[in-house]
Amino acid sequence: MKKDVVLKRLKTIEGHIRGIENMVDEGAYCVDVIRQIQAVQGALNKISAMILEDHLNTCVITAIRGEDLAERERVLKEISELFITATKV
């Protein structure tokens, strides 16, 4: 994961959140507010995917290749739990 890329995206999202706060404060049209919220959710999902990809390519691979069976099982359970949480509606 490129920390600087993630931080830049988070700062952009922070600005969007402030924009949404202003929209709500000013009584903006509800659908417009929802569209902005959906855009922020999409941006957060992208960051989450970037971080997960990095995690899979570093921490998980290291654990799977390692000798520690408990650590291997822990990281695989962790990924499984992330998937379950992500697919809940």
Secondary structure, DSSP 8 states (H G I E B T S, - for coil): --HHHHHHHHHHHHHHHHHHHHHHHTT--HHHHHHHHHHHHHHHHHHHHHHHHHHIIIIIHHHHHSS-HHHHHHHHHHHHHHHHHHH--
